Every structure is written in C-alpha cells, then in structure tokens.
Amino acid sequence: MVRLRLYILALSLCVVVAGCHSARPRPELTAAAPAEWVRAEQDNTDADDAWLETLGSNALSERVNDAVEQNYALGAARARLDQARQTAVSARAPRLPSISLSLDRNRRRIVRNFTGDALDDGVVNQVASANLDLQWQIDIWGELAASARSAAYDYAAAEATYIDARRQLAADVSRAWYALAEAQALEQVARDQLDIALKAQDIVDRGYLAGINESLDVYLARPTVAQTEDILAARVQGVRIAAANLQLLGAEYPDGQLPLVDLPGIQARPGLGVPSDLLTRRPDLQIAWLNLLSADASLAVAQRPRFPSIVLSAGLSDIGNTLPEAADGVPLGWNFSTRLTQPIFDAGALRANARRAAARVQELELIYLNQVNTAFSEVENAISNAEALAERLAAAERNIEASDNALTRSFEAYGLGLVDYTSVLESQQRAFDAQSNLVQIRAALLNNRISLYEALGGPFDADSPSEPKT
C-alpha cells in the first residue's frame, strides 16, 4: 500500500512538471503598421466617429435608426449574441460545486416470498427516500478556468460581431439611400433629355412641313425620341428597385414607393487617424483577435485531459415509508468519496487533440495578420479612389458646361442650315452622357466615402459602441 501511494505521488509530480513546461502563454501579436497613411496627405487628425452625421442628411439618420430597430438580420444577430452570453454563463458553472436533491417514492406488490411460495393476498411494500448529493471537480490544472475563459472570449467575439453587423447595416442603408438618389437623378436626366428630343422633333417636323428640312431628318429625330423613352422607362424601373431595396433593409413592404432623395455633394476628406488605430476601431479585427484568444484558451483545455483529475463527492440520504418520513432527517445517512483519474493509454488520442488545437491557434494567428494587412489596404485604396473620383468630378463638371454649349450651338447652326441633323444628334448624345456621368460620379464619391468610413472603423453614431464591453 505504501509503495502504491509513493507511485501515485511520483506520477502526480511528473505530471505537474510536464504541465508547467507545456503551458502556452497568451498570444500577443504585434501587427506591423506604418506611422502614417502612404496615399494621403497627413493632417494629424483623429479618425471621425459618428460618421453618419457627416453625410449631411437627417432623413438618412432616421432611416438608419429605423433599420437598426426593425431589420430582421440584425434581430437575428441580437439573438445569437444572447445565445453566446448564456453559453459563457454556463461555461463558468463547472468551476463551482453542483448540488442536487432527489425525492423517490416506490410502491411494490409482492406475490411470492423469497422461497418462491405464492402469497394469498400479496404484500404491498412502500419505500420513500430523500438524497442530497454534492459533486465538485477540483480544477487543479486550470482546465475549467480555461474553458470558461474560452467561452468568455467567444461571447466578446459575438458582441463585436453584433457591433459590426450594426455598423454594416448603417453602411448598407446609406448606400441604398444614395443608390435611390442616384436612380432618381438619372431618371430626371432622362426626362430632361426626352423633353429636348421632343422639342427637336417638333422643330424638324415643322421645318419639313415648311419645305426647309429633308425627310431624313424626320426619320432621325423620331427614333431618338423612342430611344430616349426606352431609357426613361428603364430608369423609372431602376428607381422602383432602388426604393424597394432600401425598404427591405428597414423591414418594410417593398412597394418601391418612396419620396425624392437628394444627391448631395461630398464634403472635405474626413479625419483618417493613423494606421494602428484600426486594430481597436474595426470590429472585424477585434473579432479575429478574440477568436485567436479563444483558440488559445481551448488549447489549454485540450492539454489538460492528459493530467490527473480529482472529483470530490458527498451525499446525505434518508429513507422511510412516506416522503415526510424520508425527509425528517432521522436516521440520516451520509457518504463521502474522492476519485482520482489518470489516463494511461489512449493510443495518442489526447496528444493528437492537443496538437490539433495548437495548429488551430497557428491558423488563427495567420488569419488575424492577413486581416490586418487587408484592412490597411482597404483604407489606402479608399483614399486613392477618393482622389481619382475628385479629379473625375472636376472633369465631368467641365464636360457638362462644354456639352451644354455644344448642344445649344448645334441647334442654332441647324436652324440656320449650317449643319445637318446628325450634328444635333451627336450633341444631344454627348449632353445626355455628360449629365448621366456627372450623376454617377457624384454617387460614386458618396459610396467611396461610406467605404472609407467602413475601412476606418469606429461607431456610425454617438450611441453606437466601438468595441465589446465584455
């Protein structure tokens, strides 16, 4: 017996030493970040928070707030967050003792005695019992603590996921809002061009009746009107689709009927902060980091089953003919036991589980670093896209002025008989393209600004959290 005790003590000491050497420290990664943005002129200003206000539309802010309250997908994200919260709560429970109470009542009719002889009337026995049991697994190696820590990181990641979903919904609603504004503006351009085409057709028809124009001019003018009417019909449908898409985000019935939305000009470039700010401002990076921490805690959990485990059990019990007699505590029985378990041979299963968990940690480390670099590139690309779009906008505005002047001069020259009608058609098409292009560039600038705010991270309004509170 003494030798057995010494063997168990020596085995436990060896496992303790092995556990100390195999414990993995919490991962701390330092992502290489430049001191400033490469493609931007630095102004040393912090990145904008509450960026929804900078888009300059109270109606848009109201639409976003309504969508946050009503959107079905975001509601599902809230439900998933509550699930993660309850999982974290239940993961802490095994660290404390568990106590259970059971009450049993049993009635049995005996038709034969122990010798096998039949009993005339039979005997009815009635037994009741009350049992109070306690179990507690001693967390020697921190397995239960690591499991609770992993669940806490998962909950924090779920919270960051919900924050990211709110922010993404705000961006999606903003894009849909300005997509509707763009569609409405393009519809108005088509209506203006149809008015011009109808007026041109009227001029051609009257000139033909007066013997001034040729019949070819009539055949050129009428298809232009029909083509413009076709474009207008397509753009009217585009407005309906854009309105329905916006309504869907707010959980409204998508009837495609919404009031006019302005397409505002873009404001000055927002504050950009420094690249390292993204590590704390972007929820997707926080999610990746928390997932890594959870995997690291899970690695500790995967290593602990290779060590001994100790479970303490205790109980109180009483019996009687009825439940009140069984619960009166007289006489009262008790028991106490200690169980130590040490895996001896498992064909390498426990070691394989630990190595798999370690490989998972390595995978998530690389995923995190890749996401950080991707986040940097998204900001840099949004900055350069904004500069390119600003140059295009200036050129488009110059083109509008030139094309309008060319259209006016072509009508005047055609009225004087200096040019044929094809010159008028070319001027009409250039003016139409220039106006449509200007609308599309203004919308692209707004979309780029939203993408830049997404890439920089941070809350979209003053009431939105920027990071998990857990």
N, C-alpha and C positions, 0 to 999 in steps of 0.2 A: 504493500500500500504506500509505503514511504517512497519507494522508487517511482511509482506511478505519479505521485504528487510532484516529485522533483522533475520528472519528464515533462509534465504539463507546464510547470513554471518555466523551464528552459525553452520550451516551444513558444510560450507567450512572449518571452523576452526577445527571441529571434524575430518574431513577427513584428514586435514594436519597432525594432531596429530597421527591419525591411520597410515598414510603413513610413518611417521618417525619411528614408532615402528615396522612396518612390513618390512622396507627395509633390505635387506640381504647384508652383506658385501661381497666383492670379496673373493672367496675362496683362501686360501693359505695353501697348503698341504705340509707337510714335510715327505718325504718317508724315513723310517729308512734304512740307508745304512752303512755297515761296513766300517771301516777305511782302510782296505786293502783286497785284494782277498784271500780267505781262502785256495784255492788249488794251489797257485802259490808262488814261492819264490819272495819276493819283491825286486825290483831294483830301486824304486822311479823315474822311467822314465815316461814321458808323453806318452799317447797313440799315436800310429802312425797316422799321416794324410797322404794323398796322397799314400794310401797303395797299389795302383795298381803298382806303380814303384817298390815296394819291391818284387813283384812276379818275377821280373827279365826278362821280355820279352817285347822288343819294339814292336814286331809284335802284341802281345796281346793288348798293349795300343792302337795301331792304330785300331785294330778290335773293341775295346770298343768305341772309339771315333766315328767310323763309325756307330756303332749301335745306339749311342745316337742321332745322326743326322737323322737316317733313320727308326728306329724302329717304327712300326705303333702304338703299345700300348702306347709308350711314347709320340708320337704325339697326341694321344687322351687325354693323361693326360695334355699336354700343353693347349689343347682346353678347358678342364674342368677348368684349372687354370684361363684362360681368362674369362670364364663364372662367376667364383667366384669373379673376380676383378670387373666386370661390376655390379654384384649384390651388392657388397659393395658400389660402386659409387651411384647406385640408392637408396640404403637404407639411404644415407645421405640427399637426396633431400627433403624429407618431413619436415626437420627442417627449411627450408627456405620458404619464401612466394612463391606461384605459381601465375604466371600472364598469362592470355590467351587473345587473340584477336580474335574476330569473326566478319565476314562481311556477311550480309544476303541481298539478293535481291529477292523480291517477286512480281510476276505479277498475277493478278486475273481478270477474266471477270465476271461481274455481269449481270445476265439475268433477275432478278426480283428485285424490290426495297423492302424497309423494310415493305411495306404494302402488298406485295405479287403480285403486278401488274407486268405484263410482260413488258419488255423494248424492243422497236423495234430493235434497233441496239446493245443493251447491252452497258455496261460501263466497260472499262478496267482500273483497278487501278494498280499503280506501286509504291511499297514502298521499300526503302533500309534502312538498319540500320547498325551501327558500334558500337560494345560493347567491352570495355576493362575491364576485371574482375581480381580482386586480391583476393586470399584467403590465410590465414595464421593461422595454428593451433598453439596456444601458448603452448610450451612444459613445462607446469608448473611442472609436476611430473617427468620429465626426461624420459618419455616413448619413445619418438622419439630418444633421445640420446642413450638409452639402446638398441633400435632396431638397430641403426647404429653401435653401439659397437659390438653387436652380429654378424652382417654381417662382420665386420672387423676381428673378431676372426675366422669366417668361412673362410674368404679369407686367413688369415695366416695359417690356418689348411690345406687349399688346396695347399698353397705354400710348406708347409712341406711335404704334400703328394707327390707333384711333385719331391721334392728333394729325398724323399725316393724311388720313382719309378726309378729315375736316378741311385741311388746307388744300387738298387736291380737289375737293368738291367746290371750294371757293374759286379755284382757278378754272375749273370746268364751267361753272356758271358764268364767270367773267368772259371766257372765250365764247360761250354760246350767246351771251348778251351782245357782244360785238360782232359775232357772226350774223346775228339778226340785223344789227345796224348796217353791216356791210351789204347784206342782201337787200335791205330796204333802199339803201343808197344806189345800188346797182339797178334796182327796179326804176328808181326815179330817173337815172341816166337814160335807161331805155325809153321811158315815157317822153323825156325831152327830145331824144333822137327821133322818136316816132312823130312828134309834132313838127320837127324840122323836115322830115321826109314827106309828110303830108303837105306842108306848105310848098316844098319843092315840086311835088307832083302837081299841085294846083297851078303853080307858075308855068310848068311845062304844058299842062293841058290847055291853059288859056293862050299860051303862045302858039301851040299847034293849031287851035281853032282860028287864031288870027293869021295863020299862014307864016308865022315867023320861025317856028321850030319844025324839025323833021319828025316823022313818026318814030324813028329810032329812039329819040329822047323820051317819048312816052313809054316805049317798051322797056327802057332802062329805069325809069322812075317808079313804075308800078311794082316791079319785083323788089325794089329797095324797100318800099313800104311793107310788102308782105314779109320780107326777111326780118325787118325790124319788129313787126308784130309777133313773129315767131320767137324772137329773142325775148320780147317783153313777156310773153306767156310763160316761157321757161323761168324767167326771173321772178314772176309772181309766185310760181310754184316753189321756187327756192326760198322765198320769204316764208311761205307756209311751213316748209320743212324746218327752217331755222327756228321759227317760233315754237313748233312742236317739240324740237329737241330741247329748247330752253324750258318749256313747260314740264317735260319729263323729269328733268333734274329737280324740280320742285314738287314732284309727285302730283302734278295737276293733270287733268284730262287733256291730251294733246290735240286740241281742236285747231291749232295753228292760228289762232286769233289773238294778237297782242298789239298794243299801241305802238306808235312810232318810237324808235330808239335813236338817239343822236350818236354820230360817229365823231367823237371829239379829237382834237389834235393832241399829240403826245407832248408831255411835259419834259422838263430838263431831266437829264440822266439821274437816277437815284443814287443815294449813297451805297457804296459797294463793300465797305469794311475791308478786311484782309482775308486772304485765303484760309488761314487757320480757323477763322470764325465758323466755317462751315461744319467743323467737327461737332459743334454744340448747337448750331442753328438748324441743321437739316434732320428731320425725324428719320429719314431712311438710313442715314449714317448712325444715328442713335440705335435704331433697330438692329442693324448689323453688329454693332458693338455689344449690345445687350445679349444678342443671340450667341456671340462668342463667349461672353462671361457665363451664360447658362450652360454652354457646352463644356466649359472648363470645370464648372461645378459638377456636371454629370460625369466627367472623367474621374473626379474624386469618388463619386458614388460607385462607379464601375470597378474601382480598385478595391474598395472596402470588403466585398464578399470574400476575398481571399484571406481575410484575417478572422480570428475567432469572434464569435458573438455571444453575448450573455443576456439571458432573459430571466427576469425575476417574476414569479407568480405567487399569488396569495389568495386565499378564499375563506369565507365563512359560510357555514351551512347549518340548517336545522330541518328536522322532519316532524311530522305529526299526522293525525288523521284528517285534519282540516287545514286550510290555509292560515287562519288565525293562529292555530296551534304551531304551525311551522314557522311563523314569523314572530313568535313571542320571545325567542332567544333562549329558551330553556328546554333541554340542554343545547348548547351551542358547540358545533364542531369547527375546526379550522385546519388549514393546510398551508404550507409554505414550501416553495421549491425554487431551485436555481438550475438553469440549463446552460451549459457552455457547448458551443458547436464550432468545430474547426474542420473546414474542407481538407480532405487528404488526397483524393484523386478524383479528377473530373475530366480527364483526357484533354486538358488545356482549354476548356470552355471559358473559365473565368479570366484567364490571361488573354484569350482572344477578344473577349468583350472589352477589357481594359485597353487593348491596343486599337480596337475599332473606335473607341471613344477618343483616344489620343489622335487618331487620324482625322476624326470629325473636327476636333479643335484646330488642327492644322489647316483643314479645308476652310473653316470659317475665318481664320486669320487672313488667308489669301483673298477670300471673298470681300472682307472688310477693306483691305488695302486697295483692291480693284475698284470698289465703290467710291472710295475717297478720290482716287485719280479721275474716275468718271465724273464725279461732282465738280472737280476743278475744271475739267474740260467743258462741262455744260455752261458754267459761268463765262469762261473765256469765249466760247462760241456765241453766247447770247450778246456779249459785249461787242464782238466784231460784227455780228449780224445787225445790231442796232446802228453801228456806224455806216455800214453799207446801205441799209434802208434809208437812213437820213440823207445820204448822197442821192439815192434814187428818188426820194421825195422831192428834193430840190430840182432835180432834172425833170421830173414829171410835172411840177408846177410851171416850169418854163415851157414845157411842151404844150400844156393846156393853153397858155397865152398865145403861143405861136399857131397852134392848130385852130383856135377860135378866129384869129385874124385871117388865117388862110381860108377858112370856110366863108367868112364874110366877103373877102375879096373875090373868091371864086363865083359867088352868086352875082356880085356886081359885074364881073367880067362876062359871065354868061348872059346877063341881061343886055349887055352891050354888043353881044355877038363876037366877043374876042376869043372865047374858048368854047370847046364843045362840052356836052353834058358829062362826059366821063371825068373831066377835071372836077366838076362839082361832086360827083360820087366819091372820088378819091378823097376830097377834102372832108366830106361827111364821115367817111370811114375813119380817117385819121382823128377827127374830133371825137368820134364815139370811142375809139380805142384809147385815146388820151384820157378822157374822163373816166372810163372804166378802170384804167391802170392807176389813176390817182386814188380812186376809192380803195382799190385792192392794196396799194402800198400803205395807205393810212391804216387800214385794218391790220396789215402785217406788222406795222410798228407797234400797235397795241398788243397784238399777240406776242410779239417779241418781248415787250415789257413784262407781260404776265409770265412768260418763260424765264425771264431774268429774275423776277421775284421768286419763282419756284426754285430756281437753281441756288439762290442766295439763302433760302430757308427763312425761318422766322415766322411769327404769327401774322395772319392776314388782318386781324383787328385787335383792338385793345383788350377784348375779353378772352382771346384765344391763348391757351398755354403754349409755351415754346418747347417744353421738354417734360418728360414724365415727372410726376411728383413722388412716385414710389421710391 
